[in-house]
């Protein structure tokens, strides 16, 4: 894939739209019930405006960062997504390989069709993380942990916002039902802080909780020795009428108070989105739908191209803000402002024209 094939992110979105069938496209852009939480994710980003500083030497902007002992080219993790095989035959292997090639982190979903070991082989040098849905008892969890650790994953994230499977009405209305009857799903509803305490006591591997949405739960998480608090509402795919993730981030960062690292995902599509998250205290930004767009547009190389364009946007944004590195950025560089676009699944791309098949 040549660089000239895709010069903007919205061109990759259009290509993904052309390559996907109706069901898979709707699965990509849809969320739960009224899709209010998904739109609020985007709104929480769009209501933040920048306060740039000028007359500073920004000739050496560095967008890289350190996370859990690894140097990353960009503060990005390819977020865990189930059913990646809908977007690329190589699924999790392609995404992990793209992360390794570019130099960002990758988090494998436990519902990937590829085995943990196969994904590890696809990207042996990548910063590989693992995400777990609890679909079994304590013995089952320990077996998964043993396999993941043996495969060389650097950390494990336990999803905690999915005690039940939500009603995703775009899929339900078309009878496009998937993964609703996963064996052992009932265990997710019984997983509690006592289980977190057991895992923290037994394993030394860095642990994350994915799906934190309040200062109260962030506080409990760090009190339990959790290494990474992952702010997420599942991209609006679980609880409807939730807050946008960027509205939640400041209270979580305040509660964590430097005792754990912070990851956030939910509606992040542009380099400026990443900069806003970092300004308000996030360490890494997770890319879910944008990762799928890259896979659908061009497999592994499509994801690499997404990351390259994001990096260009991030570097330009930092330079125009008057900062050379993340250490110079803080909350004084953003403020609340009125949005100019109505939030929607892909409203981050106002120049995108999908009029021939408008699904969102």
C-alpha positions in Angstrom: 0.0 0.0 0.0 1.5 3.3 -1.1 1.3 6.4 1.0 -0.3 8.3 -1.8 -3.3 5.8 -1.9 -4.6 7.3 1.4 -3.7 10.9 2.2 -6.5 11.4 4.8 -8.2 9.3 7.4 -11.6 9.8 5.8 -10.4 8.2 2.6 -9.7 5.0 4.6 -13.2 5.2 6.1 -14.7 5.4 2.6 -12.6 2.4 1.4 -13.7 0.4 4.4 -17.3 1.2 3.7 -16.9 0.0 0.1 -15.3 -3.3 1.3 -17.8 -4.2 4.0 -21.3 -5.7 3.6 -24.3 -4.1 5.1 -24.3 -6.2 8.3 -20.6 -5.7 9.1 -20.7 -2.0 8.4 -23.7 -1.6 10.8 -21.9 -3.7 13.4 -18.9 -1.4 13.1 -20.7 2.0 13.5 -23.6 0.9 15.7 -23.9 0.8 19.5 -26.7 0.0 22.0 -30.4 0.9 22.0 -30.7 4.7 21.3 -26.9 5.0 20.7 -26.9 8.0 23.1 -23.7 7.0 24.9 -21.8 6.7 21.6 -22.9 10.1 20.5 -22.0 11.6 23.9 -18.5 10.1 23.5 -18.0 12.2 20.4 -19.7 15.2 22.0 -17.4 15.1 25.0 -14.4 15.4 22.6 -16.0 18.1 20.4 -16.9 20.4 23.3 -13.2 20.7 24.1 -11.3 23.5 22.3 -7.6 24.3 22.3 -5.8 27.2 23.8 -2.5 27.4 21.8 0.6 29.2 22.9 2.8 30.9 20.3 6.4 32.1 19.6 8.0 28.9 20.9 10.6 26.7 19.2 8.6 23.6 18.1 11.1 22.3 15.6 11.6 19.0 17.4 8.2 17.7 18.4 8.3 14.2 19.9 5.0 12.3 20.0 6.4 9.1 21.6 5.7 8.0 25.1 6.7 5.3 27.7 4.1 2.9 29.0 4.7 0.0 31.3 8.4 -0.1 30.4 8.0 0.1 26.6 8.7 3.1 24.4 5.8 3.7 22.0 5.9 5.8 18.9 2.5 7.2 19.7 0.4 7.0 22.9 -2.0 4.6 21.3 -3.2 1.1 21.9 -5.2 -0.9 19.4 -8.2 -1.6 21.7 -9.6 -5.1 22.1 -12.4 -5.8 19.5 -14.3 -9.0 19.2 -15.2 -10.3 15.8 -12.1 -8.7 14.1 -12.4 -11.4 11.5 -15.4 -9.5 10.0 -12.9 -6.8 8.9 -9.8 -8.7 7.9 -9.1 -12.4 7.3 -6.0 -12.1 9.5 -8.1 -10.5 12.3 -6.1 -10.1 15.6 -2.9 -11.3 13.9 -3.1 -8.4 11.3 -3.8 -5.8 14.0 -1.0 -7.1 16.3 1.4 -7.2 13.4 0.5 -3.6 12.4 1.0 -2.4 16.0 4.4 -4.1 16.0 5.4 -2.6 12.6 4.4 0.9 13.6 5.4 0.8 17.2 2.3 1.2 19.3 0.6 -1.1 21.7 -1.9 -3.9 20.9 -4.6 -5.4 23.2 -6.0 -8.8 22.1 -9.6 -9.6 22.8 -10.3 -12.9 24.5 -13.0 -13.5 21.9 -10.6 -13.4 19.0 -10.9 -16.4 16.7 -7.0 -16.6 16.6 -5.4 -18.3 19.6 -3.4 -16.2 22.0 -0.3 -18.1 20.9 -0.9 -17.4 17.2 -1.3 -13.7 17.8 1.9 -13.7 19.8 3.7 -15.3 16.9 2.3 -12.7 14.5 3.9 -9.9 16.4 6.7 -11.2 18.7 8.2 -7.8 19.3 5.0 -5.7 19.7 3.8 -4.3 23.1 1.2 -7.0 23.5 -1.6 -6.7 26.1 -4.5 -9.1 26.7 -8.2 -8.4 27.5 -10.3 -10.9 29.3 -14.0 -11.5 29.4 -14.8 -13.7 32.5 -16.5 -16.7 30.9 -15.6 -19.2 33.6 -14.9 -19.8 37.3 -11.7 -19.1 39.2 -10.0 -22.3 37.8 -10.9 -21.2 34.2 -9.5 -17.7 34.8 -6.3 -19.2 36.1 -5.9 -21.4 33.1 -6.3 -18.3 30.8 -3.8 -16.3 32.8 -1.3 -19.1 32.6 -1.6 -19.3 28.8 -1.4 -15.5 28.4 1.6 -15.2 30.6 3.3 -18.1 28.8 2.6 -16.5 25.4 4.5 -13.4 26.5 1.8 -10.8 26.9 2.9 -7.9 29.0 -0.3 -7.2 30.9 -3.9 -8.3 31.3 -7.1 -6.2 31.3 -10.3 -7.5 32.8 -13.4 -6.1 31.3 -15.8 -5.0 34.0 -18.6 -3.2 32.2 -20.2 -6.2 30.6 -22.1 -8.1 33.3 -24.9 -8.6 30.7 -24.8 -8.4 26.9 -26.5 -5.2 25.7 -29.3 -4.8 23.2 -27.7 -3.7 20.0 -30.8 -2.8 18.1 -29.1 -2.3 14.7 -28.1 -5.9 14.8 -31.3 -7.2 16.5 -33.6 -5.5 14.0 -31.8 -7.3 11.1 -31.6 -10.6 13.1 -27.9 -10.2 12.7 -27.2 -11.8 16.1 -23.6 -12.7 17.2 -21.9 -13.8 20.3 -25.0 -13.5 22.4 -24.8 -17.1 23.7 -21.1 -17.3 24.5 -20.6 -20.3 26.8 -19.9 -19.2 30.4 -21.1 -15.6 29.9 -23.1 -15.9 33.2 -19.8 -15.8 35.1 -19.3 -12.2 34.0 -22.3 -11.2 36.1 -20.8 -12.8 39.3 -17.3 -11.3 39.0 -16.7 -8.9 41.9 -14.0 -7.0 43.8 -13.3 -10.1 45.8 -12.2 -11.8 42.5 -10.0 -8.8 41.7 -8.4 -9.1 45.1 -7.7 -12.8 44.5 -6.1 -12.2 41.1 -4.0 -9.2 42.4 -2.7 -11.4 45.3 -1.8 -14.3 43.0 -0.3 -12.7 39.9 2.5 -10.2 39.5 1.7 -9.3 35.9 0.4 -5.7 35.5 -3.4 -5.8 35.9 -5.9 -3.4 34.3 -9.7 -3.0 34.8 -11.4 -2.0 31.6 -14.7 -0.2 31.8 -14.2 2.2 34.7 -16.6 5.2 34.5 -16.6 6.9 37.9 -14.2 8.3 40.5 -15.6 5.9 43.1 -14.7 2.8 41.1 -11.3 4.3 40.1 -10.6 4.8 43.8 -11.5 1.2 44.7 -9.4 0.0 41.8 -6.2 1.7 42.9 -6.9 0.6 46.5 -6.9 -3.0 45.2 -3.4 -2.4 43.6 -4.6 -2.2 40.0 -1.8 -0.9 37.7 -3.9 0.6 35.0 -7.4 2.1 35.2 -9.1 1.9 31.7 -11.8 4.5 31.2 -14.3 3.1 28.8 -18.0 2.6 28.1 -17.4 0.0 25.4 -17.7 2.6 22.7 -21.3 3.1 23.7 -22.0 -0.6 23.1 -23.1 -1.5 26.7 -25.0 1.0 28.9 -27.2 3.4 27.0 -27.5 7.0 28.2 -24.0 7.1 29.8 -21.7 10.0 30.0 -19.1 10.7 27.3 -15.7 9.3 28.3 -13.9 12.7 28.2 -16.5 14.0 30.7 -15.5 11.1 33.0 -11.7 11.3 32.5 -11.0 14.3 34.8 -12.6 12.7 37.8 -10.9 9.4 37.3 -7.5 11.0 36.9 -8.1 13.0 40.1 -9.1 9.8 42.0 -6.1 7.8 40.7 -3.8 10.6 41.7 -0.8 9.1 40.0 -1.1 5.7 41.7 -1.9 4.0 38.4 -1.7 4.6 34.7 -4.8 5.6 32.8 -6.1 4.4 29.4 -9.2 5.8 27.7 -11.2 4.8 24.6 -14.5 5.7 23.1 -15.0 7.8 19.9 -11.3 8.7 19.3 -10.7 9.2 15.5 -8.3 12.1 15.1 -4.9 13.2 16.2 -6.4 16.1 18.0 -8.6 13.7 20.0 -5.5 12.0 21.3 -4.0 15.3 22.3 -7.1 16.3 24.2 -7.0 13.0 26.1 -3.4 13.5 27.0 -4.0 17.1 28.1 -6.6 15.9 30.6 -4.4 13.1 32.0 -4.7 9.9 30.0 -1.6 8.0 29.3 -2.8 6.0 26.3 -5.8 6.2 23.9 -7.5 3.1 22.7 -8.6 2.8 19.1 -11.4 0.4 18.4 -13.6 1.5 15.4 -10.7 3.3 13.7 -8.6 0.1 14.0 -11.5 -1.9 12.3 -11.6 0.8 9.6 -8.0 0.3 8.9 -8.3 -3.5 8.7 -11.4 -3.3 6.4 -9.6 -0.8 4.1 -6.3 -2.7 3.8 -5.6 -5.3 6.4 -2.3 -4.9 8.3 -1.1 -2.1 6.0 -4.4 -0.3 6.3 -3.9 -0.1 10.1 -0.3 1.0 9.7 -1.5 3.8 7.4 -4.2 4.9 9.9 -1.4 5.1 12.5 0.9 7.1 10.2 -1.8 9.6 9.5 -2.7 9.9 13.2 0.9 10.5 14.0 1.0 13.3 11.5 -2.1 14.9 12.9 -0.8 14.6 16.5 2.6 16.1 15.7 1.0 19.0 13.8 -1.4 19.6 16.7 1.3 19.6 19.3 3.4 22.0 17.3 0.5 24.4 16.7 -0.2 24.3 20.5 3.4 25.3 21.1 4.6 22.1 22.8 7.4 19.7 21.9 6.5 16.8 24.1 3.8 15.3 26.2 5.5 16.5 29.4 4.8 20.1 28.3 1.1 19.5 27.8 -1.5 20.0 30.5 -5.2 20.9 31.1 -4.5 24.6 30.5 -4.3 23.9 26.8 -8.0 23.0 26.5 -11.3 24.6 27.6 -15.0 24.0 27.1 -16.6 25.3 23.9 -19.7 24.8 21.8 -19.5 22.0 19.2 -19.9 22.7 15.5 -21.0 19.3 14.4 -23.9 17.1 15.5 -22.3 14.1 17.1 -22.6 10.8 15.2 -20.6 7.6 14.7 -18.4 9.2 12.1 -18.9 12.9 12.7 -15.2 13.3 13.1 -15.0 13.2 9.3 -17.2 16.0 8.0 -15.7 15.7 4.5 -16.7 12.0 4.3 -19.4 11.3 1.6 -21.0 7.9 1.9 -24.3 9.0 0.2 -24.4 6.0 -2.1 -24.9 3.8 1.0 -25.7 5.9 4.1 -25.9 3.4 7.0 -25.2 5.7 10.0 
